[in-house]
Amino acid sequence: MRQRLAAIVGPTAAGKTSVAIRVAQLLNGEIISCDSMQIYRGMDIGTAKASLEEQQQVKHHMLDIVNPDEDYSVARYQEECKTIISRLNQEGKLPILVGGTGLYYQAVVDDYVFEPMESRYAVRDKWNQIIDQRGLDYGYRYLQSVDPEYARKVSSNDRKRIVRALEVWEITGQPFSRSQVRRQSAYNLAAAGLYLQRSRLYARIDQRAEEMISRGFIEEVEGLLGRGYDPSLNSMQALGYRQAAAYLQGLITREEMIKDMQKETRRYAKRQFTWFNRDQRICWFDQEEYADEMARAEKISRWMEGQFSEA
């Protein structure tokens, strides 16, 4: 019998965390973060990490795994999640994957097989130098030309993964996307997607940027820089952190920082929805169709229970 796995996914600012906590309480579940930036310690406000109070309400996994200057791969994330999912099923608890990083979600629910590949530092250094000279946009456009499938899976700001894919392509002559094998339906899956009408979602994104700053986001980034974490690190290229670092370095104004955070987050939300919308197993729930958060959570919980009973 396949292990049960629930998921609550969707674009940033759609309200996944609060709904997931309610669903977990209703279904005796625990939450597994599905966010490629929430793994980093000290990056809390900008990644919209569940607060300590929220974590006390429901147990969360895959938060604060590594420091911002440590390497972390989707393959490692997958393996650690598989261990947690197996243990929770054995304990009679429902694992609930919650977040918006499409590649992390897909790697877990479809049990991607990642073929190990030797890293060639000379090739990697070459592409890092090219990007230093010509810009990350050039590297991303080049990736789109040689491996459009993988390019759709990664952010145009994700230097680490862009360089890795170009490295693999140059060494093997094959797209990086072909080095990953997918095994669909690895779990008895019930995946819910949270949806908001675009204008409403964008308004929430813009508001959240302002709220992050009022909660101390600039100070959070200042603290990371003060501890020696370089702005060029993959972790520090996360949405908001890159802009805040540029502001603190005097490269842009406060107003420019906020506007760019909002613009880039809106673009990211659009890419997230496009990614998840391709997965026909996801059942979408419009946040505005329910009277309150509990009503949403109860509707999603009933649907999940129905999915598991039918499998």
Buried (B, 14 or more C-beta within 10 A) or exposed (E): EEBBBBBBBBBBBBBBBEBBBBBBEBBEBBBBBBBBBBBBBBBBBBBBBBEEEBBEBBEBBBBBBEBBBEEBEBBBBBEBBBEBBEEBBEEEBBBBBBBBBBBBBBBBBBBBEBEEEEEEEEBBEBBBEBBEEEEBEEBBEBBBEBBEEBBBBBBBBBBBBBBBBBBBBBBEEEBBBBBBEEEEEBBBBBBBBBBBEEEBBBEBBBEBBEEBBEEEBBBBBBEBBEEEBEBEBBBBBBBBBBBBBBBBEEEBEEEEBBBBBBBBBBEBBBBBBEBBEEBEBBEBBEBEEBEEBEEBBBBBBEBBBEBBEEE
